[in-house]
Amino acid sequence: MQHRLIFPAALATLASIGNLHAAGMPTLQEVTVSSGKQDLTGVADSATEGTVTAKQLANRPLLRPAEVLEAVPGMIVTQHSGDGKANQYFLRGFNLDHGSDFATHVLGMPANMVSHAHGQGYMDVNFIIPELIGGLKYRKGVYAVEDGDFTTTGSARIDYLRRLDRSFVELGMGQHNFRRLLAAGGQTVGDINLIAAVDVGGYDGPWEQAQNLDKTNAVLRLTSGSAANGFSLTGMAYKADWTATEHVPERAISSGEIGRYGAQSRNDGGKTHRYSLSGDWARTTDSGASKLNLYVIDYGLHYFANPSGYINSVQGDQHEQADERTLWGGQARHSWFLGPQWKDTELSVGAQLRQDRVSSLGLYATENRQRMQTVREDRIRETALAMLLEARTQWTGWLRSTLGLRRDQIDARVTPLAGQFNMSNGGNASAGQTSPKLGLVLGPFDLLGPTEFYANWGRGFHSNDARGATARTHPQDGSAVDAVPLIVKAKGSEVGLRTTPLKGWHSNLSLWQMDLASELVFIGDEGITEPKGASRRHGIEWSNYITPADGWIIDADVAWSQARFKEANADNGGRRVPNAIPLTASLGVAADNGGPWFGGLRLRYLGAYALEETGEHKSAAFWMANLKAGYRITPQLQLTLDILNLFDKRANDIEYWGGACSRNEALAGTGGCGSGTAIDGRLVHPLEPRTFRVGLRASF
């Protein structure tokens, strides 16, 4: 289906059913979403947005903190390295890598990092404490004026609880030396609420080389009032260090050179930290609403990896990627409620500002974490400013619209500090984009049940690494390279519906399409930006949320997509986008009626995906299940058991196709290994085996 046909055809179809409007049906007033699915008692601007509440997250079994993002229908969260590193994310036919096309904000602070040492948009959310999440609001597509950089597939905004009614201490233990202690306390004095939490723990994992994950997380939060009328001030501190088992050549496992959970090289891993202070203020009256948030973040990462093994020498090709930065910024927004004489229009204006001051951004050749050579080292200052304008209008009882306009401007300066072939790089780069947004909603209509129809269109973008936009030479060999644009344009459209066919059953269906001007990716392992060409994706998603009885929740999602480059690969003639998962599905059941027993079961399916452009090499499809079971011994004391990978599924968390060499291949000189030539093949990171974890929580 051609992009230019989706939107106008949808408008014609939806307009033709305007006479089905049921007189007297209420206009929806606010978004209320359960477990990631829309509830028709609320208002929404698209079929694929919603809010997940703390109640729905409570009984989700989690292997890693970032898996809370799997509450976004169709989102897949995996890992190809150690648990101190940002996860891999997949959504809507995109391999989001570590976050390049999906933006996450936590308490108003961006989690994605621009011009990052490991990859553009690097989104490490390991600092999240899931038990403190008050809500997760998500949007898909490029249709919201509030969403800017990295929101090609969508965005998520995570907020913490504003009040903790019961303090608690929870102790967790499990296989592979999993240990966790979480203590959280709340105190209310008048209108002021204070929350303090400390989360410490570690995990070795099933790996032959122990992961030795050691992490500390702390939160101190002061709030008053509500998110619409109140303020909050939050300080957060997180640090972690770990040893990683990277993805390895599958042939190294099948040949017996290493075990299934063996490491190709020793002492990979790293250390990271994130310290932040954020605040927000909001006021809502009958005539309008104002909101302001500000933040400052101190962030650092030193990451050591050897994903390609022993291409150049039998000592291995380990490298360090180092990132030290301070970023600050905020957002201000004001809305006017214009009243019935202006069709109940809500007119909003706003501004967003972010500045990253990267004091040191480096790539170094290392051995056993010792620097042997500086490939490149730079200093970067990158500033992003956006102006927002939006009008939401209720034209009739069955028609409302959202019209938005967003202007982004990014300015960056790159200063080379070291590197034999890097000193001629650097300089200034700037780019801007104006992004119109349009959304129409028809309904509610009384068809099989209350039903609304949606049509959305918009432009968006993701930014490229500033080093790629100012590059002149390859930092490893000095060969000439072409600079890339600082902004990559995206254009998307979507039609969909939300309906309640039966009492307690809410269902969403959407058909979407996305054009991306270029799949440019900064390759942190080499210090360059690799062009991948323009692409087009389209797909269909179906999400369901069912409450069959008090205390029971069932959610079910299925998402299909197709991702293709617009031009064939010059080397192999293929057009498939590697690692774009075409089919995902999930099914979840949660039960908690307030009695002694509670729990949740989740099943997840990942379809086979192409590993390279021809599609000749594909991953293996698989499904897996996670289980949480809990028992309240007393109202103040509860015991939980998590069984992760319940049926001990033998599969791979992630698969790639690429060049690498094992140590034995380098020693034997197989295919040129050890002297600069790689062997193409399947690279895998195995799924963790069935794992048991128990938790004991005491509340007071």
C-alpha angles and dihedrals in degrees: 000000000000117000093231091058102053100070103042093041090052092050092052092049095047094045090054092062095051090109089065091072110128110231113237097020108140123251109242114250111187141009114261113173131177123206090343097311128110120252112210091226085079140065124246135175096214139019092246106057132089150129129261114209130217089250092062093047094050097081100037112117108228130195092184133016093243090064088082083081088067084077083080102090110253096011117133122196121195140153133228097180139021126328093249090067127080114272129245115253132199128190138151096358092311126123091213090192102203095339109307095141104026123066124210126189123191115199088343093307121120115244094191116090122215120218090007126181094240104032144331113277093014104187114195110177097165087116091071118110102209094202090062097052111118096182144343116215117194138184129185126213131015098289103107118087090212091063119085132149119029094008096116092123096023146275144262129209117198121196128185127229115281092209134024109208096187126034116219146178119212127190119196129189134171151146122313091033096296111171132165137172119191122181120179129173136182133197130181124201113178107305094344122096122194123196124183126178138173122193119186130167152120144217135197097192126206092292121126085227103058113240093219091198110185117179137171125192129180135177132188113184132180119190141170130188123344136313088264097044114022146043141255137196119195134183119193133184127186135167134165141172128190149160114241136212102207127205110286138199107279089222089063088062097042092049092052095242089126133008125254089267095034127126126237093209136016130244100019115147131075150204132269141178139192123188119177146171120197138169139183136190129191137179128183127188136166090270102043152327135246130195133181131178131177133183145176124195133190109202136177140171134181107183126181119195142161103188095154095048118204107352097133104027145357087250088068133241100265116161137183124228111197128190127177118172149144119216129185138172146113149198135250124193136172128188131195120207101213099191135222095314088065096041091263089291118180108209117194135184126183148158134216127198131185131170126185115198104191108190095184130012112173147171116198135177107234143180118207089345093306116124112242101167138008109231094178139339125184144171118222137190113188125178127188123190126181134183119203133201124177138168122192113190134184099210097175137348089275104033131063132160141199118208118183140174125194128185119195128188123184124188124182138178121197119196116190112223104174145352129104094244097025104072094085090057124083135066135124129320131179137172139167139195136193111213120194118199129196132183132174127191124193119193160318092242125176101235117132083337137326104329136180128190124211136197122183137177132173151144125240141153150203122225126235127228110280089227090061091050092054099036123129103159137030105255093218102052108005095244117150118267133183120243115241128221116272092225127045112202125226132189125192142176134186142179125193151138142227120209144166104216093172135014109281094013118106118181133187127193125182140174115201143175133194134190118196120192094215140355092218111167128189107228104213092188090064102025094237139104113246118208115225103174135238120312143191128209135181135172151149129244132193122189129181134188119189132182103188095171141000110296095011125111127181122183127180130180135178125182129184125185142165123213123192137166112237090229128040121253109266093224104045105011093237126140103190118116107235118242094011103143108219099193132030131164137176137187125192134182122188128180129188121140093165094266127118097280126062138150150127141241123203130187123191130189127197118190123217114276134195115263094197138016100275095052090227090122115052138173121247116261116233145164129213139183136216126195134199121188124179139184128195106219089184131349087267100041128057136172125208135189122198120194108191118197087013097195094040092245113199105219142112125272088210137002129196137176114225151110121295142139131217121221093253090051090052092049091050094041090234111181091348094304113160092030103065107286123108131206115231116228148116117313116198143182109197125232112253113257125245107306131190123210129176128198133193119196127189117192127195 
